[in-house]
């Protein structure tokens, strides 16, 4: 019986030693996997933060562009500094330019020049009278 007890004790000690080695290996594997998980999480977080920052910068640039466009629209809707004599407009850089050029740059509108009846009468009285007399003669 002593032999059997001794044999069982050796087997038990051997089993315990093997179990402790396996436990130690598992602890190392868990530690390494935990570290790898942390590193992967850091890389994913860094990548996500990078993308968010890029998107934020892009959005900020687009907002600045839109704000500039709104400022131009407000300039067109607001008060324009215009010369009382030649009717040129002072632009954002402080230079004067023809009203037609200024409005075209800011809105894309093209102008077609005509002469109103009052100016025609004032500056071209003979032509005005001729036009008026033709209109009077052609009335039914």
Secondary structure, DSSP 8 states (H G I E B T S, - for coil): -HHHHHHHHHHHHHHHHHHHHHHHHHHHHHHHHHHHHHHHHHHHHHHHHHHHHHHHHHHHHHHHHHHHHHHHHHHHHS---B-TTT--EE-TTS-EE-HHHHHHHHH---------HHHHHHH-HHHHHHHHHHHHHT--
